[in-house]
Amino acid sequence: MSSSQVLVEAAAAGRYEVAVLVPCYNEARAIAKVVADFRAALPGATIYAYDNNSTDGTVEAAKRAGAVVRRETHQGKGYVVRRMFNDIEADIYVLVDGDATYDAPSAPSMIAKLLADRLDMVVASRVDRDDKAYRRGHRAGNRLLTGFVTHIFGRAFTDILSGYRVFSRRFVKSFPILSGGFEIETELSVHALELELPVGEVATPYYSRPSGSASKLSTWHDGFRIFWTVCKLYRAERPLALFGSFGIALALIAIGLAIPIFITYVQQGLVPRLPTAVLSTGLMLLTFLAIACGLILDTVTRGRREAKLIAYLALRAPGEERRS
């Protein structure tokens, strides 16, 4: 028997406490299937369904299916995940959407990878099983945002927007959630990349929603929010690169404006275009200011990163949180 099989059996037998976290908003048609599928895939796990102000009977359906049902009144998936991470104590956390689009039988292999490779997060990379799984524009948007994050923070994931993930305890309890909506997946990915945490990815089937169930994700609105979150994280985590780029751009413009003035001064001893000279000088001063801001913020960012690492390292590694 392989070590991964041993680890999965140990988790199923209760040596590791597994919590399945299911954020829900108006998922009455899908939540019962999600709970039943994960109960079959992970018999020893506790399944928590957190309702986010549903009005369609999601709470009753989740209770009938056997989930532990709790509520979060602040509207938004990020708020729900924050509440889950704060409230629930476990060794292994499985986060999955309540829309029955993700493959529950993949959970044991994701947990096995987490434990066998001592990772802190395993992301389910979605492989769609029918044309309706991805809404129009979502696939292209996902690729665009994944490529953007890869360019900024480095390659580790092929699907940063996946809502199906497995976490270690030390990731969950040291992760400072700031976002309130669907951009939570981007924040989770960037946090792992920023601290260079050990992470992995497992290809899993992705299905279309059950008949009568509607997606809450807005292609343009939520896509813009996710993109804006990436930009804010870039500003917060790579300030020297950001402000340094601004500074270099301003310096190039200033030099371009100054060269003709300098040539005229050398040839004639005059500065005929005084406003242009003043503009060039002002742009160069802004260049130094931008670079100085980048250096100062980079020092602050390093301090925050060290604080996050200290909080992260205060908890034990995956595979060590064994129940007595």
C-alpha positions as CSV (number, residue, x, y, z in Angstrom):
1,M,0.0,0.0,0.0
2,S,1.4,3.4,-1.0
3,S,2.1,6.1,1.6
4,S,-0.6,8.3,0.2
5,Q,-3.2,5.5,0.6
6,V,-2.1,5.1,4.2
7,L,-2.5,8.8,4.9
8,V,-6.0,8.9,3.4
9,E,-7.1,5.9,5.4
10,A,-5.7,7.5,8.5
11,A,-7.7,10.7,7.8
12,A,-10.8,8.6,7.2
13,A,-10.2,6.6,10.4
14,G,-10.1,9.8,12.5
15,R,-6.4,10.3,13.0
16,Y,-6.8,13.6,11.3
17,E,-9.9,15.8,11.8
18,V,-11.3,16.8,8.4
19,A,-13.7,19.7,7.9
20,V,-15.6,20.2,4.6
21,L,-16.5,23.9,4.3
22,V,-19.4,24.8,2.0
23,P,-20.3,28.5,1.6
24,C,-23.9,28.7,0.3
25,Y,-26.1,31.4,-1.1
26,N,-29.4,30.2,-2.6
27,E,-28.2,26.7,-3.4
28,A,-31.4,24.8,-2.4
29,R,-31.3,22.7,-5.6
30,A,-27.6,21.7,-5.2
31,I,-26.6,21.7,-1.5
32,A,-28.1,18.3,-0.7
33,K,-26.1,16.6,-3.5
34,V,-22.9,18.3,-2.3
35,V,-23.4,17.2,1.2
36,A,-24.2,13.6,0.2
37,D,-21.3,13.4,-2.2
38,F,-18.7,14.6,0.3
39,R,-20.2,12.4,3.0
40,A,-19.6,9.4,0.7
41,A,-16.1,10.5,-0.4
42,L,-15.0,11.5,3.2
43,P,-17.0,9.4,5.7
44,G,-15.1,10.7,8.7
45,A,-15.3,14.4,7.8
46,T,-17.6,17.0,9.4
47,I,-19.5,18.9,6.7
48,Y,-20.3,22.6,7.5
49,A,-22.7,24.5,5.3
50,Y,-22.5,28.3,6.0
51,D,-25.6,30.1,4.7
52,N,-25.1,33.6,3.4
53,N,-28.7,35.1,3.7
54,S,-30.3,32.5,1.4
55,T,-34.0,32.9,0.6
56,D,-34.8,29.7,-1.2
57,G,-34.7,27.0,1.4
58,T,-31.0,26.3,1.3
59,V,-30.8,26.0,5.1
60,E,-33.5,23.4,5.4
61,A,-32.1,21.4,2.5
62,A,-28.6,21.4,4.1
63,K,-30.0,20.3,7.5
64,R,-32.0,17.5,5.9
65,A,-28.8,16.3,4.1
66,G,-27.0,16.1,7.5
67,A,-24.7,19.1,7.3
68,V,-23.8,21.3,10.3
69,V,-25.5,24.6,9.3
70,R,-24.4,28.0,10.4
71,R,-25.0,31.5,9.2
72,E,-22.9,34.5,8.1
73,T,-25.0,37.7,7.6
74,H,-22.3,39.8,5.9
75,Q,-23.0,39.3,2.2
76,G,-20.2,38.0,0.1
77,K,-18.2,34.8,-0.2
78,G,-15.0,36.3,1.3
79,Y,-16.9,37.1,4.5
80,V,-18.2,33.6,4.7
81,V,-14.8,32.0,4.2
82,R,-13.3,34.3,6.8
83,R,-16.0,33.2,9.3
84,M,-15.4,29.6,8.5
85,F,-11.6,29.9,8.9
86,N,-12.1,31.7,12.2
87,D,-14.7,29.4,13.7
88,I,-13.8,25.9,12.7
89,E,-11.1,23.8,14.3
90,A,-9.7,20.9,12.3
91,D,-6.4,19.4,10.9
92,I,-7.4,19.4,7.3
93,Y,-9.9,21.8,5.6
94,V,-11.7,21.1,2.3
95,L,-13.3,24.3,0.8
96,V,-15.8,23.7,-1.9
97,D,-18.7,25.7,-3.5
98,G,-22.2,24.6,-2.8
99,D,-23.3,24.5,-6.5
100,A,-22.5,20.8,-7.1
101,T,-20.1,21.6,-9.9
102,Y,-17.0,20.1,-8.3
103,D,-16.0,16.4,-8.0
104,A,-16.3,15.1,-4.5
105,P,-14.5,11.8,-5.2
106,S,-11.3,13.8,-6.0
107,A,-11.1,15.0,-2.3
108,P,-9.3,11.9,-1.0
109,S,-6.5,12.2,-3.6
110,M,-6.2,16.0,-2.9
111,I,-5.9,15.2,0.9
112,A,-3.4,12.5,0.1
113,K,-1.2,14.9,-1.9
114,L,-1.4,17.5,0.9
115,L,-0.3,15.0,3.5
116,A,2.2,13.0,1.5
117,D,4.0,16.0,0.1
118,R,3.5,18.1,3.3
119,L,1.8,20.9,1.4
120,D,-0.3,23.8,2.8
121,M,-2.7,24.1,-0.1
122,V,-3.9,21.8,-2.9
123,V,-6.0,23.5,-5.7
124,A,-8.4,21.5,-7.9
125,S,-7.6,22.5,-11.4
126,R,-10.9,22.3,-13.3
127,V,-11.3,20.0,-16.3
128,D,-14.8,20.7,-17.7
129,R,-16.9,17.6,-18.6
130,D,-19.5,19.5,-20.7
131,D,-19.7,22.7,-22.7
132,K,-22.1,24.3,-20.1
133,A,-19.7,24.0,-17.2
134,Y,-18.0,27.3,-17.9
135,R,-20.2,30.3,-18.7
136,R,-19.4,32.4,-21.7
137,G,-16.3,34.5,-21.1
138,H,-15.3,32.8,-17.8
139,R,-12.7,30.5,-19.4
140,A,-10.9,33.4,-21.2
141,G,-11.2,35.6,-18.1
142,N,-9.7,32.8,-15.9
143,R,-6.8,32.3,-18.3
144,L,-6.2,36.1,-18.5
145,L,-6.2,36.5,-14.7
146,T,-4.1,33.4,-14.1
147,G,-1.5,34.6,-16.6
148,F,-1.5,38.1,-15.0
149,V,-0.9,36.6,-11.5
150,T,1.8,34.2,-12.9
151,H,3.6,37.2,-14.5
152,I,3.6,39.1,-11.2
153,F,4.1,36.4,-8.6
154,G,5.4,33.4,-10.5
155,R,3.9,30.2,-11.8
156,A,2.4,27.7,-9.4
157,F,-1.3,27.3,-10.5
158,T,-3.1,26.9,-13.8
159,D,-6.5,27.7,-12.2
160,I,-6.3,30.5,-9.6
161,L,-10.1,31.0,-9.5
162,S,-10.9,27.4,-8.6
163,G,-13.3,27.3,-5.6
164,Y,-12.3,23.7,-4.6
165,R,-9.2,23.6,-2.4
166,V,-7.7,21.6,0.5
167,F,-5.7,23.4,3.2
168,S,-3.5,22.6,6.1
169,R,-4.4,24.0,9.5
170,R,-1.4,26.3,9.6
171,F,-2.4,27.9,6.3
172,V,-6.0,28.5,7.5
173,K,-5.1,29.9,10.9
174,S,-2.4,32.2,9.6
175,F,-4.2,33.6,6.5
176,P,-5.3,37.2,6.9
177,I,-8.5,37.4,4.8
178,L,-9.2,40.9,3.5
179,S,-11.5,40.5,0.6
180,G,-15.3,40.1,0.9
181,G,-16.5,38.6,-2.4
182,F,-15.5,36.2,-5.1
183,E,-12.0,37.6,-5.2
184,I,-11.2,35.4,-2.2
185,E,-9.8,32.7,-4.5
186,T,-7.3,35.1,-5.9
187,E,-6.3,36.3,-2.5
188,L,-5.7,32.7,-1.3
189,S,-3.5,32.0,-4.3
190,V,-1.5,35.2,-4.0
191,H,-0.9,34.7,-0.3
192,A,0.6,31.3,-1.0
193,L,2.8,32.7,-3.8
194,E,3.8,35.7,-1.8
195,L,5.1,33.6,1.1
196,E,6.4,30.9,-1.2
197,L,4.4,28.2,0.7
198,P,4.5,24.6,-0.5
199,V,1.4,24.2,-2.7
200,G,0.2,21.7,-5.3
201,E,-2.5,21.2,-7.9
202,V,-4.7,18.2,-8.9
203,A,-6.7,18.0,-12.1
204,T,-10.4,17.3,-11.2
205,P,-13.6,17.0,-13.3
206,Y,-15.8,20.1,-13.4
207,Y,-19.5,19.8,-14.2
208,S,-22.4,22.1,-15.1
209,R,-24.8,23.3,-12.4
210,P,-28.0,21.2,-11.7
211,S,-31.0,22.2,-13.7
212,G,-32.8,25.2,-12.2
213,S,-29.6,26.4,-10.4
214,A,-28.2,29.8,-11.4
215,S,-24.6,31.1,-11.0
216,K,-24.2,34.2,-8.7
217,L,-20.9,35.2,-10.5
218,S,-21.2,38.2,-12.8
219,T,-18.7,37.9,-15.6
220,W,-17.9,41.5,-15.9
221,H,-18.6,42.9,-12.4
222,D,-16.8,40.1,-10.5
223,G,-14.1,39.8,-13.1
224,F,-13.3,43.5,-12.7
225,R,-13.3,43.1,-8.9
226,I,-10.9,40.1,-9.1
227,F,-8.6,42.1,-11.5
228,W,-8.7,45.1,-9.2
229,T,-7.8,42.8,-6.2
230,V,-4.8,41.5,-8.1
231,C,-3.7,45.1,-8.8
232,K,-4.1,46.0,-5.1
233,L,-2.1,43.0,-4.1
234,Y,0.6,43.9,-6.6
235,R,0.8,47.4,-5.1
236,A,0.9,45.9,-1.5
237,E,3.3,43.0,-2.2
238,R,5.5,44.4,-5.0
239,P,5.7,48.2,-4.3
240,L,9.2,48.7,-5.4
241,A,8.5,47.1,-8.8
242,L,5.3,49.1,-9.2
243,F,6.6,52.5,-8.1
244,G,10.0,51.8,-9.7
245,S,8.2,51.3,-13.0
246,F,6.4,54.6,-12.6
247,G,9.6,56.3,-11.8
248,I,11.4,54.9,-14.9
249,A,8.5,55.9,-17.1
250,L,8.6,59.4,-15.7
251,A,12.3,59.6,-16.1
252,L,12.2,58.6,-19.7
253,I,9.6,61.3,-20.5
254,A,11.6,63.9,-18.6
255,I,14.8,63.0,-20.4
256,G,13.0,63.0,-23.8
257,L,11.7,66.5,-23.1
258,A,15.1,67.7,-21.8
259,I,17.3,66.5,-24.6
260,P,16.2,69.2,-27.2
261,I,16.5,71.9,-24.5
262,F,20.0,70.8,-23.6
263,I,21.1,70.7,-27.2
264,T,19.8,74.2,-27.8
265,Y,21.5,75.4,-24.6
266,V,24.9,74.0,-25.7
267,Q,24.6,75.5,-29.2
268,Q,23.1,78.9,-28.3
269,G,23.5,79.3,-24.6
270,L,19.8,79.9,-24.3
271,V,16.8,78.1,-22.8
272,P,14.0,79.3,-25.1
273,R,11.3,76.8,-23.9
274,L,11.3,77.5,-20.2
275,P,7.9,75.8,-19.5
276,T,9.1,72.6,-21.0
277,A,12.3,72.8,-18.9
278,V,10.2,73.3,-15.8
279,L,8.0,70.3,-16.8
280,S,11.0,68.1,-17.3
281,T,12.5,69.1,-14.0
282,G,9.2,68.4,-12.2
283,L,8.9,65.0,-13.8
284,M,12.4,64.1,-12.7
285,L,11.6,65.2,-9.2
286,L,8.5,62.9,-9.3
287,T,10.8,60.1,-10.5
288,F,12.9,60.4,-7.4
289,L,9.7,60.6,-5.2
290,A,8.2,57.5,-6.8
291,I,11.4,55.5,-6.3
292,A,11.7,56.7,-2.7
293,C,8.1,55.7,-2.0
294,G,8.8,52.3,-3.5
295,L,11.8,51.8,-1.3
296,I,9.9,52.8,1.9
297,L,6.9,50.7,1.1
298,D,9.1,47.7,0.2
299,T,10.6,47.9,3.7
300,V,7.1,47.9,5.2
301,T,6.1,45.0,3.0
302,R,9.1,43.0,4.1
303,G,8.1,43.6,7.7
304,R,4.5,42.5,7.1
305,R,5.7,39.4,5.2
306,E,8.0,38.5,8.1
307,A,5.1,38.8,10.5
308,K,2.9,36.5,8.3
309,L,5.7,34.0,8.2
310,I,6.1,34.1,12.0
311,A,2.4,33.4,12.4
312,Y,2.6,30.7,9.8
313,L,5.6,28.9,11.4
314,A,4.1,29.0,14.8
315,L,1.8,26.2,13.7
316,R,2.8,22.6,13.0
317,A,3.4,21.3,9.5
318,P,0.8,19.2,7.7
319,G,0.9,15.6,8.8
320,E,1.8,16.4,12.3
321,E,-1.6,17.6,13.6
322,R,-2.5,14.1,14.7
323,R,-5.3,13.5,17.1
324,S,-4.4,11.9,20.4
